[in-house]
Amino acid sequence: FQCFHRRVSFLRSFDNLASNLSIAMAEEKQDRFTLPALPFAEDALKDKGISQETIQYHYGKHHAGYVRKLNAQDKDGNVAKDKSLEDLIKAQDTSPKVFNLAAQIWNHTFYWESMAPDGGACKDDLNVAKQLAKDFGSFDKFMEQFKARAGGHFGSGWVWLSVDKEKKLVITDGHDAFNPLKDGLTPVLTIDVWEHAYYVDRRNDRGAYINSFVSLINWAKVEERYNACK
């Protein structure tokens, strides 16, 4: 009889353990924020200067880390419910920690999509190319200013090309998780100038990294984003 009770007690304990494990697994699967897939293979950019190792660290460690940390904040009740990453970036009441995590996730996804292995060429007949010529004098003058802003930005941050309220294209930059959505601008292109974006491949030669990035710009995607603003 005692043996029977011990067996029942053991089975109940096992059932409770299994139930708790199932709940924990379900909660783990229900992360609110997810890491978007890369739009290219990890080694797809290596021929133009961004190695697979850089992508593995930048995407697999840094980008993924921001997602993990924001989900932890969400589970602790520190993230406003029913708000997207974009909502969290724009909201005035978002805490600095949550803003930084949300913006870094959004920024990195936007950055990956700004590049393509066969990128680099901006055709003159693109609407965005015509607007760049109008707002900066020529495409080459825009590129000169964009590269200068990226090269001259002090410390970590982001440099953006965005559409303002007058439908003009403007270059802005800022530190840490800076995002122009906060200022009412609509971004169409960005370059990450945090050192982890290029240190593995270029050490402290940011200029070489900028040249690699420019050779990879996905102008078809930039055109798509720009046309969506019209």
Accessible surface in RSA format (square Angstrom, percent):
REM  Atomic radii and reference values for relative SASA: ProtOr
REM  Chains: A
REM  Algorithm: Lee & Richards
REM  Probe-radius: 1.40
REM  Slices: 20
REM RES _ NUM      All-atoms   Total-Side   Main-Chain    Non-polar    All polar
REM                ABS   REL    ABS   REL    ABS   REL    ABS   REL    ABS   REL
RES PHE A   1   184.53  92.3 138.52  85.8  46.01 119.7 143.55  87.0  40.98 117.3
RES GLN A   2   129.63  72.5 125.33  91.6   4.29  10.2  40.13  85.4  89.50  67.9
RES CYS A   3    94.50  71.5  91.95 102.6   2.55   6.0  29.46  74.6  65.05  70.1
RES PHE A   4   124.34  62.2 118.35  73.3   5.99  15.6 123.08  74.6   1.26   3.6
RES HIS A   5    95.12  52.0  91.81  63.8   3.31   8.5  67.47  69.5  27.65  32.2
RES ARG A   6   161.99  68.0 153.46  78.2   8.53  20.3  68.55  93.7  93.44  56.6
RES ARG A   7   165.02  69.3 159.03  81.1   5.99  14.3  45.50  62.2 119.52  72.4
RES VAL A   8    37.84  24.9  37.73  34.2   0.11   0.3  37.84  32.9   0.00   0.0
RES SER A   9    62.77  53.0  59.01  78.8   3.76   8.7  27.62  58.8  35.15  49.2
RES PHE A  10   132.32  66.2 127.00  78.7   5.32  13.8 132.04  80.1   0.28   0.8
RES LEU A  11    86.07  47.9  86.07  61.6   0.00   0.0  86.07  60.4   0.00   0.0
RES ARG A  12   161.78  67.9 160.21  81.7   1.57   3.7  49.74  68.0 112.04  67.9
RES SER A  13    65.44  55.3  57.16  76.3   8.28  19.1  33.57  71.5  31.87  44.7
RES PHE A  14   114.46  57.3 110.04  68.2   4.42  11.5 113.93  69.1   0.52   1.5
RES ASP A  15    87.72  61.4  82.54  82.2   5.17  12.2  25.92  61.0  61.80  61.6
RES ASN A  16    92.55  63.8  91.26  88.2   1.30   3.1  19.34  46.5  73.21  70.8
RES LEU A  17   117.74  65.6 115.47  82.6   2.27   5.7 117.47  82.5   0.27   0.7
RES ALA A  18    42.99  39.5  37.75  58.3   5.25  11.9  41.78  58.8   1.21   3.2
RES SER A  19    57.48  48.6  49.39  65.9   8.10  18.7  30.23  64.4  27.25  38.2
RES ASN A  20    92.91  64.1  87.50  84.6   5.42  13.0  23.85  57.4  69.06  66.8
RES LEU A  21   106.87  59.5 102.81  73.6   4.06  10.2 106.58  74.8   0.29   0.8
RES SER A  22    67.28  56.9  60.76  81.1   6.53  15.0  32.40  69.0  34.88  48.9
RES ILE A  23    94.03  53.5  91.42  68.1   2.61   6.3  94.02  67.7   0.01   0.0
RES ALA A  24    51.73  47.6  44.87  69.2   6.86  15.6  46.92  66.1   4.81  12.7
RES MET A  25    98.63  51.1  95.45  63.2   3.18   7.6  81.06  68.9  17.57  23.3
RES ALA A  26    41.57  38.2  36.96  57.0   4.60  10.5  41.09  57.9   0.47   1.3
RES GLU A  27    98.58  56.6  96.08  72.7   2.50   6.0  31.64  61.2  66.95  54.7
RES GLU A  28   113.25  65.0 106.45  80.5   6.79  16.2  42.26  81.7  70.99  58.0
RES LYS A  29   163.03  79.5 127.52  78.2  35.52  84.6  84.58  76.1  78.45  83.6
RES GLN A  30   133.69  74.8 108.54  79.3  25.15  59.9  42.57  90.6  91.12  69.1
RES ASP A  31    46.00  32.2  33.91  33.8  12.08  28.6   8.73  20.5  37.27  37.2
RES ARG A  32    76.20  32.0  43.05  21.9  33.15  78.9  43.66  59.7  32.54  19.7
RES PHE A  33    17.61   8.8  13.84   8.6   3.77   9.8  16.27   9.9   1.33   3.8
RES THR A  34    99.74  70.9  86.91  88.1  12.83  30.6  59.93  80.5  39.82  60.2
RES LEU A  35    59.23  33.0  35.83  25.6  23.39  58.8  35.83  25.2  23.39  63.0
RES PRO A  36    50.60  36.9  39.50  36.0  11.10  40.3  49.53  40.9   1.07   6.6
RES ALA A  37    90.36  83.1  63.08  97.3  27.29  62.1  67.08  94.5  23.28  61.7
RES LEU A  38    29.99  16.7   9.09   6.5  20.90  52.5   9.34   6.6  20.65  55.6
RES PRO A  39    74.70  54.4  31.32  28.6  43.38 157.7  45.67  37.7  29.03 180.4
RES PHE A  40    24.27  12.1   5.16   3.2  19.11  49.7  19.06  11.6   5.21  14.9
RES ALA A  41    62.05  57.1  44.81  69.2  17.24  39.2  55.87  78.7   6.19  16.4
RES GLU A  42    62.78  36.0  58.20  44.0   4.58  10.9  19.31  37.3  43.47  35.5
RES ASP A  43    57.42  40.2  54.99  54.7   2.43   5.7   5.06  11.9  52.36  52.2
RES ALA A  44    33.23  30.6  11.01  17.0  22.22  50.5  20.80  29.3  12.44  32.9
RES LEU A  45     1.80   1.0   0.00   0.0   1.80   4.5   1.80   1.3   0.00   0.0
RES LYS A  46   110.78  54.0  93.22  57.2  17.56  41.8  57.64  51.9  53.14  56.6
RES ASP A  47   128.59  90.1  92.05  91.6  36.54  86.4  35.00  82.4  93.59  93.3
RES LYS A  48    70.87  34.6  58.28  35.8  12.58  30.0  54.77  49.3  16.10  17.1
RES GLY A  49    21.19  26.1   0.00   N/A  21.19  26.1  16.58  45.5   4.60  10.3
RES ILE A  50     4.19   2.4   4.19   3.1   0.00   0.0   4.19   3.0   0.00   0.0
RES SER A  51    30.81  26.0  29.70  39.6   1.11   2.6  30.00  63.9   0.81   1.1
RES GLN A  52    73.91  41.3  72.19  52.8   1.72   4.1  14.23  30.3  59.67  45.3
RES GLU A  53    88.37  50.7  85.38  64.6   2.98   7.1  25.27  48.9  63.10  51.5
RES THR A  54     1.26   0.9   0.89   0.9   0.37   0.9   1.23   1.7   0.02   0.0
RES ILE A  55     0.28   0.2   0.28   0.2   0.00   0.0   0.28   0.2   0.00   0.0
RES GLN A  56    78.22  43.7  73.48  53.7   4.75  11.3  21.82  46.4  56.41  42.8
RES TYR A  57   108.58  50.7 108.19  61.6   0.39   1.0  62.36  46.9  46.22  57.0
RES HIS A  58     1.05   0.6   1.05   0.7   0.00   0.0   0.00   0.0   1.05   1.2
RES TYR A  59    29.91  14.0  29.91  17.0   0.00   0.0  19.71  14.8  10.21  12.6
RES GLY A  60    36.39  44.9   0.00   N/A  36.39  44.9  20.15  55.3  16.24  36.4
RES LYS A  61   135.91  66.3 124.65  76.5  11.27  26.8  70.15  63.1  65.77  70.1
RES HIS A  62    65.22  35.6  59.00  41.0   6.22  15.9  39.02  40.2  26.20  30.5
RES HIS A  63     0.55   0.3   0.55   0.4   0.00   0.0   0.55   0.6   0.00   0.0
RES ALA A  64    23.47  21.6  20.46  31.6   3.02   6.9  20.73  29.2   2.74   7.3
RES GLY A  65     5.33   6.6   0.00   N/A   5.33   6.6   5.33  14.6   0.00   0.0
RES TYR A  66    30.67  14.3  30.49  17.3   0.18   0.5  23.27  17.5   7.40   9.1
RES VAL A  67    10.56   6.9  10.56   9.6   0.00   0.0  10.56   9.2   0.00   0.0
RES ARG A  68   151.09  63.4 144.61  73.7   6.48  15.4  75.71 103.5  75.38  45.7
RES LYS A  69   108.31  52.8 105.75  64.9   2.55   6.1  54.93  49.4  53.37  56.9
RES LEU A  70     0.00   0.0   0.00   0.0   0.00   0.0   0.00   0.0   0.00   0.0
RES ASN A  71     8.30   5.7   8.07   7.8   0.23   0.5   5.34  12.9   2.96   2.9
RES ALA A  72    50.40  46.3  44.10  68.1   6.30  14.3  49.16  69.2   1.25   3.3
RES GLN A  73    29.33  16.4  29.33  21.4   0.00   0.0   0.45   1.0  28.88  21.9
RES ASP A  74    14.41  10.1  12.69  12.6   1.71   4.1   0.04   0.1  14.37  14.3
RES LYS A  75   115.98  56.6  78.16  48.0  37.82  90.0  71.08  64.0  44.90  47.8
RES ASP A  76   104.94  73.5  74.44  74.1  30.50  72.1  18.60  43.8  86.34  86.1
RES GLY A  77    57.41  70.8   0.00   N/A  57.41  70.8  25.79  70.8  31.63  70.8
RES ASN A  78    80.50  55.5  57.43  55.5  23.07  55.5  17.89  43.1  62.60  60.5
RES VAL A  79     3.91   2.6   0.00   0.0   3.91   9.4   1.16   1.0   2.76   7.5
RES ALA A  80    47.35  43.5  30.08  46.4  17.27  39.3  41.29  58.1   6.06  16.0
RES LYS A  81   130.08  63.5 113.91  69.9  16.17  38.5  90.49  81.4  39.59  42.2
RES ASP A  82   146.74 102.8 105.54 105.0  41.19  97.4  44.58 104.9 102.16 101.9
RES LYS A  83    63.64  31.0  58.57  35.9   5.08  12.1  43.40  39.1  20.24  21.6
RES SER A  84    58.57  49.5  46.51  62.1  12.06  27.8  50.66 107.9   7.91  11.1
RES LEU A  85    35.73  19.9  33.15  23.7   2.58   6.5  33.15  23.3   2.58   7.0
RES GLU A  86    63.28  36.3  62.48  47.3   0.80   1.9  12.71  24.6  50.57  41.3
RES ASP A  87    62.62  43.9  58.47  58.2   4.16   9.8  10.37  24.4  52.25  52.1
RES LEU A  88     2.46   1.4   2.46   1.8   0.00   0.0   2.46   1.7   0.00   0.0
RES ILE A  89     0.00   0.0   0.00   0.0   0.00   0.0   0.00   0.0   0.00   0.0
RES LYS A  90    94.96  46.3  85.20  52.3   9.76  23.2  44.98  40.5  49.98  53.2
RES ALA A  91    17.54  16.1   6.69  10.3  10.85  24.7  17.54  24.7   0.00   0.0
RES GLN A  92   154.54  86.4 124.03  90.6  30.51  72.6  64.01 136.2  90.53  68.7
RES ASP A  93   120.19  84.2  85.96  85.6  34.23  81.0  50.31 118.4  69.88  69.7
RES THR A  94    22.64  16.1   2.19   2.2  20.45  48.7   7.78  10.4  14.86  22.5
RES SER A  95    50.55  42.7  41.44  55.3   9.11  21.0  43.31  92.2   7.24  10.1
RES PRO A  96   106.27  77.5 100.40  91.5   5.87  21.3 106.27  87.7   0.00   0.0
RES LYS A  97   124.46  60.7 117.07  71.8   7.38  17.6  71.88  64.7  52.58  56.0
RES VAL A  98     2.92   1.9   2.92   2.6   0.00   0.0   2.92   2.5   0.00   0.0
RES PHE A  99    34.50  17.3  34.50  21.4   0.00   0.0  34.50  20.9   0.00   0.0
RES ASN A 100    63.42  43.7  63.20  61.1   0.22   0.5  16.58  39.9  46.84  45.3
RES LEU A 101    17.81   9.9  17.77  12.7   0.04   0.1  17.81  12.5   0.00   0.0
RES ALA A 102     0.00   0.0   0.00   0.0   0.00   0.0   0.00   0.0   0.00   0.0
RES ALA A 103     0.00   0.0   0.00   0.0   0.00   0.0   0.00   0.0   0.00   0.0
RES GLN A 104     5.00   2.8   5.00   3.7   0.00   0.0   3.09   6.6   1.91   1.5
RES ILE A 105     1.08   0.6   1.08   0.8   0.00   0.0   1.08   0.8   0.00   0.0
RES TRP A 106    46.22  18.5  43.80  21.2   2.42   5.7  31.20  16.6  15.02  24.4
RES ASN A 107     0.00   0.0   0.00   0.0   0.00   0.0   0.00   0.0   0.00   0.0
RES HIS A 108     0.00   0.0   0.00   0.0   0.00   0.0   0.00   0.0   0.00   0.0
RES THR A 109    29.90  21.3  29.37  29.8   0.53   1.3  28.49  38.3   1.41   2.1
RES PHE A 110    20.59  10.3  18.99  11.8   1.60   4.2  20.27  12.3   0.32   0.9
RES TYR A 111     1.68   0.8   1.68   1.0   0.00   0.0   0.00   0.0   1.68   2.1
RES TRP A 112     5.81   2.3   5.81   2.8   0.00   0.0   5.81   3.1   0.00   0.0
RES GLU A 113    61.47  35.3  59.20  44.8   2.27   5.4  11.28  21.8  50.19  41.0
RES SER A 114     0.00   0.0   0.00   0.0   0.00   0.0   0.00   0.0   0.00   0.0
RES MET A 115     2.47   1.3   0.01   0.0   2.46   5.9   0.01   0.0   2.46   3.3
RES ALA A 116    14.42  13.3  13.99  21.6   0.43   1.0  14.42  20.3   0.00   0.0
RES PRO A 117    58.32  42.5  48.01  43.8  10.31  37.5  48.97  40.4   9.35  58.1
RES ASP A 118   131.32  92.0  99.74  99.3  31.58  74.7  47.16 111.0  84.16  83.9
RES GLY A 119    14.65  18.1   0.00   N/A  14.65  18.1   8.13  22.3   6.52  14.6
RES GLY A 120    27.61  34.0   0.00   N/A  27.61  34.0   7.35  20.2  20.26  45.4
RES ALA A 121    82.49  75.8  61.10  94.3  21.39  48.7  68.26  96.1  14.23  37.7
RES CYS A 122    23.08  17.5   0.25   0.3  22.83  53.7   0.52   1.3  22.56  24.3
RES LYS A 123   142.10  69.3 134.96  82.8   7.14  17.0  84.97  76.5  57.13  60.9
RES ASP A 124   126.90  88.9 112.63 112.1  14.27  33.7  38.27  90.1  88.63  88.4
RES ASP A 125   103.92  72.8  86.82  86.4  17.11  40.5  41.85  98.5  62.08  61.9
RES LEU A 126    34.53  19.2  33.69  24.1   0.84   2.1  34.53  24.2   0.00   0.0
RES ASN A 127    50.60  34.9  47.37  45.8   3.23   7.8   3.26   7.9  47.34  45.8
RES VAL A 128     0.00   0.0   0.00   0.0   0.00   0.0   0.00   0.0   0.00   0.0
RES ALA A 129     7.87   7.2   5.05   7.8   2.82   6.4   5.37   7.6   2.50   6.6
RES LYS A 130   120.80  58.9 109.35  67.1  11.45  27.3  70.94  63.9  49.86  53.1
RES GLN A 131    28.39  15.9  26.89  19.7   1.50   3.6   1.48   3.2  26.91  20.4
RES LEU A 132     0.00   0.0   0.00   0.0   0.00   0.0   0.00   0.0   0.00   0.0
RES ALA A 133    43.06  39.6  36.90  56.9   6.16  14.0  37.22  52.4   5.84  15.5
RES LYS A 134   163.14  79.6 129.12  79.2  34.01  81.0  85.51  77.0  77.62  82.7
RES ASP A 135    43.30  30.3   9.23   9.2  34.07  80.6   8.99  21.2  34.31  34.2
RES PHE A 136    28.33  14.2  15.20   9.4  13.13  34.2  21.39  13.0   6.94  19.9
RES GLY A 137    52.15  64.3   0.00   N/A  52.15  64.3  24.75  67.9  27.40  61.4
RES SER A 138    35.90  30.3  34.38  45.9   1.53   3.5  32.90  70.1   3.00   4.2
RES PHE A 139    54.73  27.4  51.64  32.0   3.09   8.0  51.64  31.3   3.09   8.8
RES ASP A 140   107.61  75.4 102.07 101.6   5.54  13.1  30.97  72.9  76.64  76.4
RES LYS A 141   116.29  56.7 115.35  70.8   0.94   2.2  63.80  57.4  52.50  55.9
RES PHE A 142     0.00   0.0   0.00   0.0   0.00   0.0   0.00   0.0   0.00   0.0
RES MET A 143    20.39  10.6  20.39  13.5   0.00   0.0  20.39  17.3   0.00   0.0
RES GLU A 144   122.90  70.6 113.85  86.1   9.04  21.5  43.37  83.9  79.53  64.9
RES GLN A 145    88.86  49.7  82.92  60.6   5.94  14.1  32.78  69.8  56.09  42.5
RES PHE A 146     0.00   0.0   0.00   0.0   0.00   0.0   0.00   0.0   0.00   0.0
RES LYS A 147    72.08  35.2  68.31  41.9   3.77   9.0  27.97  25.2  44.11  47.0
RES ALA A 148    67.09  61.7  47.02  72.6  20.07  45.7  59.26  83.5   7.83  20.7
RES ARG A 149    93.39  39.2  87.18  44.4   6.20  14.8  24.80  33.9  68.59  41.6
RES ALA A 150     0.00   0.0   0.00   0.0   0.00   0.0   0.00   0.0   0.00   0.0
RES GLY A 151    41.98  51.8   0.00   N/A  41.98  51.8  17.56  48.2  24.42  54.7
RES GLY A 152    62.44  77.0   0.00   N/A  62.44  77.0  35.72  98.0  26.72  59.8
RES HIS A 153    13.43   7.3   3.48   2.4   9.95  25.4   6.93   7.1   6.50   7.6
RES PHE A 154   178.20  89.2 170.54 105.6   7.66  19.9 174.58 105.8   3.62  10.4
RES GLY A 155    37.86  46.7   0.00   N/A  37.86  46.7  32.18  88.3   5.67  12.7
RES SER A 156    36.72  31.0  29.17  38.9   7.55  17.4   5.31  11.3  31.41  44.0
RES GLY A 157     0.00   0.0   0.00   N/A   0.00   0.0   0.00   0.0   0.00   0.0
RES TRP A 158     0.00   0.0   0.00   0.0   0.00   0.0   0.00   0.0   0.00   0.0
RES VAL A 159     0.00   0.0   0.00   0.0   0.00   0.0   0.00   0.0   0.00   0.0
RES TRP A 160     0.00   0.0   0.00   0.0   0.00   0.0   0.00   0.0   0.00   0.0
RES LEU A 161     0.00   0.0   0.00   0.0   0.00   0.0   0.00   0.0   0.00   0.0
RES SER A 162     0.00   0.0   0.00   0.0   0.00   0.0   0.00   0.0   0.00   0.0
RES VAL A 163     5.31   3.5   3.20   2.9   2.10   5.1   3.20   2.8   2.10   5.7
RES ASP A 164    26.32  18.4  21.94  21.8   4.38  10.4   9.82  23.1  16.50  16.5
RES LYS A 165   165.79  80.9 135.84  83.3  29.95  71.3  86.69  78.0  79.10  84.3
RES GLU A 166   125.94  72.3 102.36  77.4  23.59  56.2  53.72 103.9  72.22  59.0
RES LYS A 167   112.84  55.0 111.47  68.4   1.36   3.2  77.53  69.8  35.30  37.6
RES LYS A 168   113.68  55.5 113.68  69.7   0.00   0.0  56.06  50.5  57.61  61.4
RES LEU A 169     4.80   2.7   0.00   0.0   4.80  12.1   0.00   0.0   4.80  12.9
RES VAL A 170    43.70  28.8  41.38  37.5   2.31   5.6  43.70  38.0   0.00   0.0
RES ILE A 171    17.23   9.8   4.24   3.2  12.99  31.3   4.24   3.1  12.99  35.2
RES THR A 172    33.07  23.5  31.69  32.1   1.38   3.3  33.07  44.4   0.00   0.0
RES ASP A 173    46.46  32.5  26.17  26.0  20.29  48.0   0.00   0.0  46.46  46.3
RES GLY A 174    11.70  14.4   0.00   N/A  11.70  14.4  11.70  32.1   0.00   0.0
RES HIS A 175   103.80  56.7  91.90  63.9  11.90  30.4  57.25  59.0  46.55  54.2
RES ASP A 176    79.23  55.5  79.23  78.9   0.00   0.0  16.92  39.8  62.32  62.1
RES ALA A 177     2.77   2.5   1.17   1.8   1.60   3.6   1.19   1.7   1.58   4.2
RES PHE A 178    43.03  21.5  36.44  22.6   6.59  17.1  41.73  25.3   1.30   3.7
RES ASN A 179     1.04   0.7   0.00   0.0   1.04   2.5   0.00   0.0   1.04   1.0
RES PRO A 180     0.00   0.0   0.00   0.0   0.00   0.0   0.00   0.0   0.00   0.0
RES LEU A 181    16.09   9.0  11.05   7.9   5.04  12.7  11.21   7.9   4.88  13.1
RES LYS A 182    75.68  36.9  55.49  34.0  20.19  48.1  47.60  42.8  28.08  29.9
RES ASP A 183    87.97  61.6  59.91  59.6  28.06  66.4  26.94  63.4  61.04  60.9
RES GLY A 184    42.83  52.8   0.00   N/A  42.83  52.8  27.63  75.8  15.20  34.0
RES LEU A 185    25.07  14.0  22.10  15.8   2.97   7.5  22.19  15.6   2.88   7.7
RES THR A 186    63.82  45.4  63.78  64.7   0.04   0.1  31.26  42.0  32.56  49.2
RES PRO A 187     6.51   4.7   2.59   2.4   3.92  14.2   2.59   2.1   3.92  24.4
RES VAL A 188     0.00   0.0   0.00   0.0   0.00   0.0   0.00   0.0   0.00   0.0
RES LEU A 189     0.00   0.0   0.00   0.0   0.00   0.0   0.00   0.0   0.00   0.0
RES THR A 190     0.00   0.0   0.00   0.0   0.00   0.0   0.00   0.0   0.00   0.0
RES ILE A 191     0.00   0.0   0.00   0.0   0.00   0.0   0.00   0.0   0.00   0.0
RES ASP A 192     0.00   0.0   0.00   0.0   0.00   0.0   0.00   0.0   0.00   0.0
RES VAL A 193     0.36   0.2   0.00   0.0   0.36   0.9   0.00   0.0   0.36   1.0
RES TRP A 194    57.64  23.1  57.64  27.9   0.00   0.0  57.64  30.7   0.00   0.0
RES GLU A 195    88.06  50.6  86.73  65.6   1.33   3.2  30.06  58.1  58.00  47.4
RES HIS A 196    33.71  18.4  19.53  13.6  14.18  36.3  21.96  22.6  11.76  13.7
RES ALA A 197     1.13   1.0   0.00   0.0   1.13   2.6   0.00   0.0   1.13   3.0
RES TYR A 198     7.18   3.4   5.71   3.2   1.47   3.8   2.05   1.5   5.13   6.3
RES TYR A 199   103.03  48.1 102.94  58.6   0.08   0.2  62.07  46.6  40.95  50.5
RES VAL A 200    51.72  34.0  38.22  34.6  13.50  32.5  40.41  35.1  11.32  30.7
RES ASP A 201    49.36  34.6  16.93  16.9  32.43  76.7  13.32  31.3  36.05  35.9
RES ARG A 202    77.68  32.6  67.40  34.4  10.29  24.5  11.54  15.8  66.15  40.1
RES ARG A 203   137.03  57.5 137.03  69.9   0.00   0.0  50.62  69.2  86.41  52.4
RES ASN A 204   120.37  83.0 101.70  98.3  18.66  44.9  20.94  50.4  99.43  96.1
RES ASP A 205    74.19  52.0  68.06  67.7   6.13  14.5  23.79  56.0  50.40  50.3
RES ARG A 206    33.31  14.0  30.95  15.8   2.36   5.6  14.87  20.3  18.44  11.2
RES GLY A 207    37.83  46.7   0.00   N/A  37.83  46.7  30.59  83.9   7.24  16.2
RES ALA A 208    23.10  21.2  15.33  23.7   7.77  17.7  19.95  28.1   3.15   8.3
RES TYR A 209     2.47   1.2   2.05   1.2   0.43   1.1   2.47   1.9   0.00   0.0
RES ILE A 210     4.70   2.7   4.70   3.5   0.00   0.0   4.70   3.4   0.00   0.0
RES ASN A 211    79.83  55.1  72.31  69.9   7.52  18.1  25.93  62.4  53.90  52.1
RES SER A 212     7.27   6.1   3.31   4.4   3.96   9.1   3.78   8.1   3.49   4.9
RES PHE A 213     0.00   0.0   0.00   0.0   0.00   0.0   0.00   0.0   0.00   0.0
RES VAL A 214    25.96  17.1  25.69  23.3   0.26   0.6  25.69  22.3   0.26   0.7
RES SER A 215    40.21  34.0  33.75  45.0   6.46  14.9  37.74  80.4   2.47   3.5
RES LEU A 216     0.29   0.2   0.29   0.2   0.00   0.0   0.29   0.2   0.00   0.0
RES ILE A 217     0.32   0.2   0.00   0.0   0.32   0.8   0.00   0.0   0.32   0.9
RES ASN A 218    33.86  23.4  32.68  31.6   1.18   2.8   1.18   2.8  32.68  31.6
RES TRP A 219     7.23   2.9   4.24   2.1   3.00   7.0   3.50   1.9   3.73   6.1
RES ALA A 220    77.12  70.9  60.75  93.8  16.37  37.2  66.48  93.6  10.64  28.2
RES LYS A 221    54.39  26.5  51.92  31.9   2.47   5.9  18.97  17.1  35.41  37.7
RES VAL A 222     0.00   0.0   0.00   0.0   0.00   0.0   0.00   0.0   0.00   0.0
RES GLU A 223    22.09  12.7  22.09  16.7   0.00   0.0  13.98  27.0   8.11   6.6
RES GLU A 224   101.51  58.3  93.14  70.5   8.36  19.9  42.32  81.9  59.19  48.3
RES ARG A 225    25.52  10.7  19.12   9.7   6.40  15.2  21.33  29.1   4.19   2.5
RES TYR A 226    12.51   5.8  12.51   7.1   0.00   0.0   2.73   2.0   9.78  12.1
RES ASN A 227    58.82  40.6  45.85  44.3  12.97  31.2  22.87  55.0  35.95  34.8
RES ALA A 228    88.53  81.4  46.79  72.2  41.74  95.0  59.45  83.7  29.08  77.0
RES CYS A 229    18.17  13.7   5.99   6.7  12.18  28.6  12.25  31.0   5.92   6.4
RES LYS A 230   150.15  73.2  89.81  55.1  60.34 143.7  83.03  74.7  67.12  71.5
END  Absolute sums over single chains surface
CHAIN  1 A    12645.2      10475.1       2170.1       6907.7       5737.6
END  Absolute sums over all chains
TOTAL         12645.2      10475.1       2170.1       6907.7       5737.6
